[in-house]
Amino acid sequence: MVNIPEIFGCNVFNETVMKSRLPKNVYKNLRHTMEKGEPLDTATADVVANAMKDWAIEKGATHYTHWFQPMTGSTAEKHDSFISVGSNGTAIMEFSGKALIKGEPDASSFPSGGLRRTSSARGYTAWDPTSYCFVKGGSLYIPTVFVSYTGETLDKKTPLLRSMDALSKTAVRFLKMFGNENVTRVTSTVGAEQEYFIISKDKYDQREDLVLTGRTLFGAKPPKGQELDDQYFANLKPKIASYMAELDEELWKLGIYSKTKHNEVAPAQHEMAPIFTTSNLGTDQNELAMEVMEKIALKHGLVCLLHEKPFEGVNGSGKHNNWSMSTNDGQNLLDPGDTPMENLQFLTILCALIKGVDEYADLMRLSAASAGNDHRLGADEAPPAIISMFLGEELDAVLKAIEEDGVYKTEAKSFEIGVNALPSFPKDSTDRNRTSPFAFTGNRFEFRMVGSSDNIACPNALLNTIVAEELSQFTDILEPFAGKDNFELKVKELLKDVLKKHRRIIFNGDGYSPEWVKEAERRGLPNYPSVVDCMPHYTDEKNLRILRKFGIYNRSELTARTEIHLEKYSKTRRIEARTMIEMARKQLLPATLEYIDKLCSSIATKNQIGITAKTEKQIAAKLTDLADKFYESIYRLENQVASACKISNVQQQAEYFHDYVLSEMNIMREIADEIEINMPLSCWPIPTYSEIIYNV
């Protein structure tokens, strides 16, 4: 029996540990640093570092590591032991404040988008004291940011922290207009629901495509997919239940509030949902959760797949990013509230979001862009690539009443949308819309576009920045009227103007319908189906303006990120294409030809004894035709990859991989999948979908 309160956070240097291990003045200074972002003095840092070392050693740690999130898409760590040379050659355990605060990993081998030359190796990691340190695998993990010798950001964490500061400053100023004088900090919060697949390791090891790319590049649809909806919320299989139980326990030890676990829609697909926390801590915890998911699975003879689309023809996996804002005095700023002034504040923030999502839909879209997510977005399993907002019927009716100076009515009562009061309305008053990219769900927005393997730092950094920009604009307009009799009137005028210009982004219907694509085009909403379509908009002047305004990125950093994303897209497609070619040449085509030979031998034998081999002839003829087409496709794909690799411009190369290489990959797959359907199971050299997704 697991005692959750006893084990929760036992491997985390959290508030409880800090209070018990640190002198009162040191703890006070550290809390001040965590809340205000001011640097620790050397003496305080030394005391904190020594306390961390002693605590970590008691937990079995021998090393420490600065744990950071480079632009590779995964985390990075370099481990140093606490060992130092004592007198007479003895070993002592030391850890200084300097080592805690700053590290110096080699920066030359991480993606930099041209910010750093390979010969320019120096980079720095710096402790993020707002995210707790923890012990794992015999090391003390110290969450850090990662910057170059010349000061440019080389990671995903730094822009998020910058955006949180920007949002806090603008939101505090905004809230003072509504009488919130005690608020000194506003924090963006997030709860990232994590979808994933679990399959048997023995089947995984037999699929080179899964091992090298994370997804199946070949595979015919099984006789049964997800059409019966019998996997969703179904009883957990014993092996899965055992895996999930250990996963929960390990996550709880690391202070991660793993709350919900269940089977998802697709066969072999599951979900873990945490309780929300601050965006930077939520980002660290989600990266850590994905790592733990993969490691725990291996202990159970399983493999955890985090790719957005590991299996063609069944639902892919996303990461629903539940975003909100909270104040240091406990307010959730996306809670509609119960009083007129709370309503007014909420509706003003809501309209700022409406305006921001409409004006910066391209930033929202590209924040969830990846080669893996391209396979998922727009299918009947995930939001479309067109950004829109779902508010629900009741909230939408409130906004319409504001626009029209009308009356908002409920069954119980009606309100005049005028100067003195705005309506109070119940939370969760409408159904959810799983087809919406950005849906209001009662006291938060759920950004459903994010891919299952994505780092959530980027979407949250850009969302924070967008909201900071809009709240800043609103405050500039309304601040002269704060505390005056006409304040509510001026707010209403602003909201009416915003809704008139930006209502087009609100869509409460079915985002999967073909009609929505046409309607979105009529409204003038952008539609960027792939990475190569949306990523160039990162450096649009309007986007560069707000990102520079709040100090999130400078032009060089933004240009570098665009290049890194496009290069990663091309590299991903190149690896996939080469994997397909190798599997086709060494496994699938030889197996097909071998079976054709068997059929021909059978035909010859039957002919010798005067028996007509009609069936064998038909199958042999069909497979021979498919084998010829398959070989031709292999040849074409090789040439397409070679041609793509000769292109030096990163945008043009990514476009070529998308338009030509990926298209040929799809052709090759169709041929191979048809061959698989006509081959006996005993002759097919790789596990089929039925064997993989129903064999756990």
VOGU-3710 file (C-alpha; in Angstrom, 3 decimals, decimal comma):
1> mvnipeifgc> 0,000/0,000/0,000  1,538/3,278/-1,115  1,367/6,104/1,405  1,125/9,030/-1,019  1,533/11,897/1,493  4,605/10,154/2,896  6,390/9,550/-0,404  5,210/12,628/-2,306  8,150/14,862/-3,143  10,546/12,740/-1,081
11> nvfnetvmks> 13,203/13,151/-3,789  12,649/16,893/-4,194  14,466/19,755/-2,456  11,140/21,496/-1,905  9,752/24,057/0,537  9,531/21,588/3,397  13,139/20,472/2,961  14,360/24,050/2,568  12,693/25,119/5,820  14,154/22,203/7,765
21> rlpknvyknl> 17,656/22,344/6,248  18,371/26,050/5,851  18,927/28,743/8,492  15,975/31,127/8,671  17,814/34,057/7,109  19,136/31,886/4,262  15,697/30,434/3,618  14,260/33,963/3,596  16,888/35,121/1,079  16,272/32,101/-1,138
31> rhtmekgepl> 12,497/32,659/-1,080  13,115/36,285/-2,014  15,195/35,134/-4,983  12,518/32,668/-6,042  9,736/35,255/-5,844  11,556/38,360/-7,093  14,084/36,830/-9,470  16,989/38,633/-7,813  20,401/36,877/-7,648  21,657/35,119/-4,517
41> dtatadvvan> 24,730/36,531/-2,818  27,743/34,223/-2,656  27,497/33,494/1,064  23,833/32,483/0,816  24,504/30,361/-2,264  27,269/28,468/-0,445  24,963/27,609/2,456  22,185/26,480/0,105  24,618/24,380/-1,936  26,034/22,648/1,129
51> amkdwaiekg> 22,542/21,857/2,419  21,549/20,481/-0,972  24,671/18,317/-1,102  24,097/16,825/2,355  20,446/16,124/1,572  21,272/14,610/-1,833  24,005/12,355/-0,405  21,522/11,065/2,166  19,305/10,190/-0,815  22,125/8,175/-2,387
61> athythwfqp> 23,507/10,844/-4,737  27,213/10,888/-5,595  26,999/13,435/-8,444  25,238/16,630/-9,412  24,162/17,810/-12,839  22,909/21,016/-14,394  19,757/19,815/-16,157  18,698/21,923/-19,134  16,479/21,911/-22,223  18,467/22,628/-25,401
71> mtgstaekhd> 16,903/22,985/-28,840  17,309/19,265/-29,518  13,793/18,568/-28,257  14,989/16,626/-25,221  16,795/17,416/-21,989  20,558/17,418/-21,444  22,775/16,704/-18,458  26,481/16,435/-17,588  27,276/14,767/-14,256  30,068/15,844/-11,891
81> sfisvgsngt> 30,795/14,067/-8,627  30,876/15,791/-5,260  34,375/14,347/-4,768  37,193/16,731/-4,027  40,770/16,109/-2,916  41,287/16,354/0,821  44,422/16,352/2,885  46,800/13,430/2,399  45,027/12,443/-0,797  41,721/11,605/0,897
91> aimefsgkal> 38,372/12,144/-0,820  35,928/14,668/0,588  32,469/15,654/-0,614  32,106/19,318/-1,542  29,614/21,446/-3,441  29,983/25,219/-3,656  27,496/27,960/-4,320  29,416/28,767/-7,501  28,937/25,199/-8,781  25,251/25,372/-7,894
101> ikgepdassf> 24,615/28,647/-9,678  26,695/28,241/-12,849  27,929/25,425/-15,068  29,862/25,377/-18,316  28,857/22,623/-20,742  30,200/22,494/-24,292  27,765/24,497/-26,417  29,220/23,710/-29,825  27,365/20,436/-30,435  23,882/21,674/-29,613
111> psgglrrtss> 21,597/23,241/-32,262  22,183/26,976/-32,418  20,810/28,027/-35,794  24,047/29,799/-36,614  24,313/31,659/-33,279  27,459/29,693/-32,484  30,163/28,216/-34,688  31,299/24,661/-34,050  34,665/26,065/-33,057  33,024/28,364/-30,473
121> argytawdpt> 32,360/25,909/-27,705  31,708/27,917/-24,574  28,201/27,993/-23,138  26,747/28,489/-19,678  24,040/26,899/-17,583  22,537/28,975/-14,787  20,401/27,680/-11,928  16,682/28,407/-12,124  15,812/28,723/-8,416  12,093/28,934/-9,189
131> sycfvkggsl> 12,129/25,222/-10,120  12,967/22,667/-7,442  16,096/20,515/-7,524  15,611/16,768/-7,201  17,503/13,495/-6,868  17,278/10,814/-9,544  19,549/7,940/-10,497  22,285/8,816/-8,022  22,582/12,482/-9,001  21,309/15,821/-7,745
141> yiptvfvsyt> 19,479/17,439/-10,675  19,603/21,232/-10,815  17,124/22,814/-13,289  18,949/25,462/-15,298  18,778/27,738/-18,300  21,325/27,470/-21,121  22,911/30,452/-22,867  25,854/31,021/-25,175  29,111/32,763/-24,333  27,763/35,833/-26,123
151> getldkktpl> 24,479/35,795/-24,186  21,996/34,371/-26,718  19,528/31,784/-25,485  20,268/28,237/-26,607  17,421/26,558/-24,745  13,643/26,464/-24,426  13,455/27,387/-20,747  14,906/30,907/-20,854  12,241/32,360/-23,197  9,537/30,828/-20,985
161> lrsmdalskt> 10,945/32,466/-17,859  11,223/35,773/-19,691  7,622/35,512/-20,869  6,410/34,764/-17,342  8,092/37,909/-16,062  6,633/39,955/-18,914  3,142/38,615/-18,286  3,407/39,251/-14,568  4,468/42,888/-14,962  1,742/43,763/-17,449
171> avrflkmfgn> -0,966/41,790/-15,646  -0,227/43,423/-12,267  -0,515/46,840/-13,856  -3,738/45,770/-15,577  -5,312/44,396/-12,374  -4,713/47,582/-10,428  -7,287/49,277/-12,673  -9,874/46,835/-11,308  -9,023/47,502/-7,669  -6,545/44,647/-7,122
181> envtrvtstv> -4,039/46,691/-5,153  -2,582/43,764/-3,194  -1,501/41,756/-6,227  2,258/41,924/-6,752  2,770/38,946/-9,058  0,769/37,049/-11,658  1,920/33,587/-12,683  0,914/31,601/-15,728  -0,055/28,055/-14,837  -0,257/24,875/-16,861
191> gaeqeyfiis> -1,382/21,290/-16,562  -0,118/19,180/-19,473  -2,201/16,057/-20,103  0,176/13,498/-21,608  -0,974/10,900/-24,151  1,261/7,952/-25,056  1,296/4,426/-26,499  2,566/1,306/-24,731  3,716/-1,728/-26,737  5,738/-4,862/-26,029
201> kdkydqredl> 9,495/-4,408/-26,281  10,008/-7,628/-28,224  7,744/-6,353/-31,009  9,368/-2,911/-30,858  12,850/-4,387/-31,288  11,759/-6,103/-34,502  10,650/-2,813/-36,087  13,586/-0,743/-37,303  11,237/2,128/-38,096  10,003/2,341/-34,498
211> vltgrtlfga> 13,542/2,116/-33,138  14,992/4,806/-35,427  12,047/7,165/-35,991  9,486/6,526/-33,255  6,748/5,701/-35,763  5,829/2,872/-38,109  6,734/3,766/-41,683  5,003/0,641/-42,982  1,928/-1,156/-41,743  -1,429/-2,155/-43,152
221> kppkgqeldd> -4,534/-1,380/-41,118  -5,560/-4,248/-38,854  -9,010/-5,869/-39,218  -10,037/-4,071/-36,035  -8,974/-0,538/-35,250  -10,722/1,825/-32,855  -14,136/1,855/-34,521  -15,885/0,099/-31,607  -14,593/2,693/-29,117  -14,001/-0,205/-26,729
231> qyfanlkpki> -10,534/0,916/-25,643  -11,560/4,346/-24,317  -11,758/4,290/-20,495  -11,834/0,470/-20,614  -10,511/-1,767/-17,844  -6,746/-1,594/-17,565  -4,922/-4,732/-18,615  -2,874/-6,206/-15,746  0,467/-5,359/-17,378  -0,642/-1,779/-18,069
241> asymaeldee> -2,093/-1,372/-14,572  1,196/-2,560/-13,065  3,138/-0,132/-15,252  0,864/2,790/-14,372  1,053/2,032/-10,643  4,856/2,172/-10,644  4,796/5,237/-12,903  2,526/7,091/-10,469  4,717/6,177/-7,530  7,913/7,383/-9,217
251> lwklgiyskt> 6,263/10,598/-10,396  4,912/11,304/-6,910  8,388/10,837/-5,423  9,580/13,542/-7,825  6,826/15,905/-6,713  4,769/15,527/-9,890  1,029/15,616/-9,200  0,033/12,691/-11,384  -3,730/12,780/-10,951  -5,504/10,823/-13,687
261> khnevapaqh> -4,700/7,683/-15,678  -6,852/5,903/-18,248  -6,982/4,139/-21,589  -7,297/6,496/-24,529  -9,252/5,987/-27,767  -6,714/4,107/-29,878  -5,630/0,543/-29,083  -2,529/0,564/-26,846  -2,964/4,310/-26,177  -3,163/5,814/-22,684
271> emapifttsn> -3,078/9,138/-20,845  -1,649/10,661/-17,683  -2,988/14,002/-16,460  -1,317/16,065/-13,715  -2,670/18,815/-11,480  -1,717/22,244/-12,821  1,260/24,191/-11,488  3,343/27,194/-12,547  4,371/27,114/-16,205  8,107/26,756/-15,622
281> lgtdqnelam> 7,691/24,005/-13,027  5,030/22,341/-15,193  7,444/22,364/-18,128  10,230/20,768/-16,097  7,844/18,190/-14,674  6,446/17,250/-18,076  9,946/16,712/-19,494  10,777/14,634/-16,445  7,492/12,701/-16,693  8,206/11,688/-20,301
291> evmekialkh> 11,643/10,414/-19,313  10,229/8,435/-16,379  7,460/7,001/-18,582  10,029/5,595/-20,998  12,313/4,173/-18,298  9,556/2,540/-16,248  8,134/0,925/-19,384  11,432/-0,839/-20,079  11,391/-2,345/-16,582  8,089/-4,002/-17,459
301> glvcllhekp> 9,243/-5,342/-20,819  7,356/-2,539/-22,551  8,173/0,524/-24,633  6,505/3,901/-24,239  5,979/5,676/-27,586  5,671/9,462/-27,392  5,575/10,105/-31,139  2,490/12,013/-32,281  1,540/9,368/-34,861  3,224/6,020/-34,253
311> fegvngsgkh> 0,521/4,070/-36,110  -1,188/5,115/-39,333  -4,955/4,782/-39,317  -5,482/5,083/-35,559  -5,530/8,180/-33,391  -2,279/9,900/-32,627  -1,168/11,421/-29,328  -1,291/15,014/-28,148  -0,476/16,956/-25,032  -3,411/19,096/-23,927
321> nnwsmstndg> -1,897/22,264/-22,509  -4,326/23,621/-19,884  -3,305/27,263/-19,427  -4,448/29,917/-16,979  -3,163/32,776/-14,823  -3,172/33,109/-11,041  -2,235/35,914/-8,674  -0,054/35,735/-5,585  -3,189/36,317/-3,473  -4,979/33,282/-4,891
331> qnlldpgdtp> -7,136/34,555/-7,764  -7,581/32,508/-10,922  -7,883/35,226/-13,545  -9,857/32,979/-15,896  -12,501/32,316/-13,245  -15,584/34,307/-14,321  -16,213/35,383/-10,722  -19,429/36,226/-8,864  -19,484/40,028/-8,675  -19,893/42,697/-11,377
341> menlqfltil> -16,319/43,940/-11,074  -14,932/40,389/-11,204  -17,097/39,782/-14,276  -15,794/42,938/-15,875  -12,192/41,976/-15,179  -12,710/38,448/-16,522  -14,476/39,585/-19,687  -11,755/42,149/-20,370  -9,067/39,468/-20,032  -11,163/37,180/-22,229
351> calikgvdey> -11,390/39,839/-24,944  -7,639/40,401/-24,690  -7,214/36,693/-25,378  -9,651/36,827/-28,297  -7,762/39,723/-29,833  -4,361/38,136/-29,186  -5,207/34,711/-30,587  -6,680/36,321/-33,713  -3,741/38,655/-34,314  -1,079/36,054/-33,517
361> adlmrlsaas> -2,701/32,860/-34,778  0,501/32,137/-36,707  2,548/32,131/-33,492  0,028/29,839/-31,831  0,154/27,453/-34,777  3,929/27,300/-35,090  4,330/26,804/-31,336  2,910/23,301/-31,876  4,627/22,603/-35,200  6,768/19,505/-35,678
371> agndhrlgad> 7,276/16,790/-38,252  5,448/14,340/-36,002  2,522/16,649/-35,312  2,012/17,245/-39,053  0,637/13,686/-39,247  -1,847/14,337/-36,447  -3,259/17,846/-36,901  -6,275/18,068/-39,148  -7,221/14,404/-38,855  -10,366/13,330/-37,010
381> eappaiismf> -8,375/12,896/-33,816  -6,858/16,289/-33,110  -7,669/19,940/-33,720  -7,297/21,224/-37,260  -4,269/23,292/-38,228  -6,568/26,337/-38,339  -6,447/28,299/-35,091  -9,823/29,157/-33,566  -11,312/29,621/-30,090  -14,199/27,761/-28,474
391> lgeeldavlk> -16,100/29,677/-25,791  -19,383/27,805/-25,548  -22,896/29,026/-26,169  -23,490/30,846/-22,890  -20,247/32,805/-22,831  -20,664/33,601/-26,511  -24,151/34,909/-25,773  -22,702/37,221/-23,100  -20,248/38,651/-25,626  -22,991/39,166/-28,200
401> aieedgvykt> -25,024/41,037/-25,615  -22,041/43,308/-24,980  -21,654/43,953/-28,692  -25,320/44,778/-29,164  -25,960/46,674/-25,894  -28,558/43,992/-25,323  -29,846/41,782/-22,569  -28,287/38,524/-21,536  -30,896/36,082/-20,242  -30,725/32,798/-18,383
411> eaksfeigvn> -33,626/30,675/-17,197  -33,428/32,289/-13,779  -32,751/35,942/-14,495  -31,624/38,534/-16,980  -29,021/41,273/-16,821  -28,681/44,552/-18,621  -25,259/44,728/-20,234  -24,637/48,307/-19,242  -22,428/50,464/-17,126  -23,146/49,149/-13,644
421> alpsfpkdst> -22,973/45,374/-13,944  -21,999/42,510/-16,156  -23,623/39,098/-15,748  -22,556/36,336/-13,459  -22,736/32,975/-15,182  -22,000/29,444/-14,006  -18,767/27,616/-14,743  -18,848/24,621/-17,076  -22,134/25,872/-18,467  -21,517/24,429/-21,926
431> drnrtspfaf> -20,257/21,218/-23,466  -16,567/20,763/-24,314  -15,341/20,948/-27,879  -12,554/18,450/-28,535  -12,163/19,710/-32,113  -11,137/23,216/-31,043  -7,440/24,112/-30,873  -8,012/26,613/-28,049  -11,069/25,888/-25,924  -12,386/27,581/-22,778
441> tgnrfefrmv> -13,158/24,884/-20,205  -14,584/26,808/-17,254  -11,549/28,426/-15,615  -8,745/27,862/-18,122  -8,032/27,484/-21,827  -7,049/24,116/-23,210  -4,554/24,393/-26,053  -5,106/20,997/-27,680  -2,690/21,396/-30,588  0,522/20,566/-28,756
451> gssdniacpn> 2,107/17,280/-29,808  2,768/14,451/-27,358  6,566/14,658/-27,647  6,740/18,461/-27,651  8,371/20,559/-24,965  5,575/22,809/-23,653  7,940/25,706/-22,983  7,512/27,155/-26,490  3,680/27,229/-26,654  3,459/28,663/-23,158
461> allntivaee> 6,181/31,252/-23,766  4,445/32,501/-26,895  0,993/32,433/-25,278  2,281/34,389/-22,279  3,856/36,953/-24,600  0,693/37,353/-26,678  -1,407/37,947/-23,555  1,182/40,344/-22,138  1,006/42,380/-25,343  -2,782/42,605/-25,340
471> lsqftdilep> -3,072/43,408/-21,631  -0,435/46,081/-22,131  -2,446/47,640/-24,955  -5,686/47,478/-22,952  -4,017/49,070/-19,935  -2,625/51,925/-22,024  -6,149/52,662/-23,237  -8,027/52,246/-19,939  -5,545/53,448/-17,310  -6,455/57,145/-17,664
481> fagkdnfelk> -10,043/56,256/-16,674  -9,232/53,919/-13,750  -11,124/54,899/-10,581  -13,384/57,293/-12,455  -17,138/57,090/-12,935  -16,842/56,354/-16,639  -14,372/53,471/-16,253  -16,941/50,725/-16,869  -18,302/52,614/-19,852  -14,824/52,881/-21,366
491> vkellkdvlk> -14,222/49,169/-20,749  -17,485/48,333/-22,494  -16,565/50,508/-25,479  -13,189/48,767/-25,756  -14,732/45,300/-25,550  -17,294/46,150/-28,212  -14,570/47,358/-30,544  -12,427/44,261/-29,947  -15,321/41,888/-30,546  -16,325/43,694/-33,714
501> khrriifngd> -12,823/43,293/-35,168  -11,862/39,877/-33,836  -15,025/37,790/-33,435  -13,961/35,792/-36,498  -11,597/33,738/-34,319  -14,495/32,361/-32,240  -15,892/29,085/-33,571  -18,084/26,799/-31,487  -18,821/24,239/-34,187  -17,207/21,056/-35,502
511> gyspewvkea> -13,578/21,751/-36,389  -13,360/18,410/-38,205  -15,983/19,310/-40,793  -14,913/20,177/-44,368  -17,262/23,144/-44,175  -15,120/24,705/-41,448  -12,098/24,855/-43,753  -14,137/26,843/-46,257  -15,688/28,993/-43,540  -12,282/29,732/-42,004
521> errglpnyps> -10,994/30,801/-45,405  -14,009/33,073/-45,824  -13,246/34,616/-42,422  -9,638/35,191/-43,447  -8,134/32,847/-40,861  -4,725/31,412/-41,772  -4,383/27,703/-42,531  -0,853/26,319/-42,223  -1,030/22,527/-42,630  2,659/21,787/-42,078
531> vvdcmphytd> 5,882/22,963/-40,469  7,163/24,370/-43,756  4,019/26,496/-44,116  3,978/28,091/-40,674  7,580/28,277/-39,493  8,697/31,160/-41,770  6,134/33,378/-39,995  8,195/33,238/-36,810  10,190/36,207/-38,091  7,275/38,264/-39,434
541> eknlrilrkf> 7,748/41,854/-38,321  4,627/41,906/-36,136  5,843/38,800/-34,300  9,390/40,043/-33,998  8,054/43,332/-32,616  6,279/41,861/-29,587  8,961/39,257/-28,887  11,604/41,983/-28,842  9,357/44,365/-26,918  9,143/41,996/-23,957
551> giynrselta> 12,709/40,728/-24,281  11,731/37,164/-25,181  13,917/36,920/-28,297  16,074/39,261/-30,296  16,135/39,027/-34,081  19,143/36,689/-34,145  17,605/34,300/-31,635  14,319/34,207/-33,533  16,009/33,667/-36,891  18,079/30,893/-35,320
561> rteihlekys> 14,998/29,143/-33,990  13,325/29,270/-37,371  16,378/27,670/-38,923  16,633/25,028/-36,183  12,988/23,978/-36,639  13,292/23,754/-40,408  16,575/21,850/-40,198  15,039/19,424/-37,723  12,091/18,867/-40,052  14,424/18,042/-42,939
571> ktrrieartm> 16,613/15,782/-40,810  13,571/13,936/-39,483  12,221/13,290/-42,969  15,671/12,272/-44,211  16,063/9,718/-41,409  12,570/8,394/-42,061  13,182/8,093/-45,810  16,516/6,335/-45,352  14,943/3,980/-42,827  12,206/3,157/-45,312
581> iemarkqllp> 14,766/2,464/-48,029  16,784/0,181/-45,773  13,749/-1,759/-44,547  12,422/-2,044/-48,088  15,714/-3,279/-49,569  16,794/-5,597/-46,752  13,517/-6,902/-45,356  10,300/-6,273/-47,223  11,335/-6,687/-50,865  13,456/-9,826/-50,262
591> atleyidklc> 10,590/-11,395/-48,295  8,175/-10,577/-51,108  10,418/-12,033/-53,798  11,043/-15,120/-51,711  7,319/-15,736/-51,375  6,827/-15,186/-55,108  9,503/-17,866/-55,690  7,568/-20,245/-53,437  4,397/-19,569/-55,404  6,215/-20,151/-58,688
601> ssiatknqig> 7,644/-23,424/-57,377  4,150/-24,469/-56,342  2,795/-23,545/-59,774  5,561/-25,553/-61,506  4,956/-28,585/-59,297  1,216/-28,553/-59,956  1,762/-28,105/-63,684  3,946/-31,223/-63,738  1,115/-33,336/-62,342  -1,558/-31,652/-64,447
611> itaktekqia> -3,181/-29,516/-61,719  -4,198/-25,940/-62,520  -2,628/-23,480/-60,071  -5,088/-20,675/-60,714  -4,933/-19,093/-57,244  -1,158/-19,221/-57,011  -0,837/-17,658/-60,464  -3,143/-14,766/-59,537  -1,343/-14,077/-56,265  2,077/-14,395/-57,922
621> akltdladkf> 1,082/-12,044/-60,721  -0,303/-9,461/-58,291  2,706/-9,605/-55,992  5,132/-9,462/-58,932  3,451/-6,296/-60,168  3,555/-4,788/-56,674  7,187/-5,818/-56,204  8,123/-4,068/-59,450  6,341/-0,918/-58,331  7,942/-1,198/-54,902
631> yesiyrlenq> 11,428/-1,421/-56,350  10,778/1,559/-58,629  9,573/3,559/-55,626  12,724/2,684/-53,685  14,810/3,987/-56,569  12,763/7,197/-56,821  12,929/7,827/-53,079  16,712/7,422/-53,080  16,978/10,021/-55,824  14,575/12,383/-54,068
641> vasackisnv> 16,573/12,222/-50,833  19,821/12,801/-52,728  18,313/15,823/-54,489  16,997/17,260/-51,193  20,383/16,938/-49,520  21,981/19,073/-52,237  19,780/22,078/-51,370  21,592/24,515/-49,083  18,737/26,911/-48,277  16,994/25,558/-45,145
651> qqqaeyfhdy> 13,506/26,705/-46,138  13,786/25,346/-49,676  15,227/22,078/-48,433  12,383/21,612/-45,945  9,858/22,366/-48,677  11,475/19,798/-50,971  11,368/17,138/-48,254  7,709/17,948/-47,678  6,594/18,205/-51,307  8,640/15,432/-52,904
661> vlsemnimre> 10,329/13,134/-50,391  7,313/12,776/-48,113  5,036/12,285/-51,116  7,195/9,423/-52,394  7,339/7,947/-48,905  3,542/7,851/-48,888  3,523/6,120/-52,291  6,039/3,528/-51,114  4,030/2,887/-47,987  0,818/2,305/-49,916
671> iadeieinmp> 2,556/-0,285/-52,100  4,162/-2,038/-49,134  0,918/-2,121/-47,182  -0,865/-3,725/-50,121  1,918/-6,300/-50,377  1,516/-7,035/-46,660  -2,195/-7,692/-47,110  -1,419/-10,307/-49,767  1,405/-12,006/-47,891  1,039/-14,839/-45,359
681> lscwpiptys> 1,843/-13,788/-41,800  4,610/-16,382/-41,587  6,439/-14,776/-44,515  6,131/-11,108/-43,484  9,439/-10,118/-41,857  8,180/-7,479/-39,394  5,396/-7,526/-36,758  2,035/-6,344/-38,091  -0,219/-3,756/-36,483  -2,424/-6,493/-35,008
691> eiiynv> 0,608/-8,100/-33,378  1,885/-4,788/-31,995  -1,148/-2,934/-30,663  -3,087/-5,926/-29,363  -0,173/-7,794/-27,819  0,394/-6,124/-24,448
//
